[in-house]
């Protein structure tokens, strides 16, 4: 399967509110739920006052835009990575799915994904 790896490393954070983050940085994802505010961003853009922070992630995206009627695309990718013992963190936008893997697993992930057709 053809995937596009993004440059650089990413961090997954828990923050107090949106004002703590620079939401104009490309490949920044901000989510609000009833229990938390989460941020995924390039590591160099991670707020210094993050409540919790996990550094050391690489990110790839699936070729898009992906039609909403498609079934199982993300399941196929995450299943392949599961079979290789690689944990994932997934984020979806309107057009595209993004999958993050730990930097230490990026080469294995790329090799596993290249076997998908």
Secondary structure, DSSP 8 states (H G I E B T S, - for coil): --EEE-SS-EEEEE-S-GGGS-TTSTT-EEEE-SS-EEEEEEGGGS-TT-SEEEEEEEEEEESS---TT--SHHHHHHHHHHHTT---EEEE-SS-EEEEEEGGGHHHHHHHHHT--
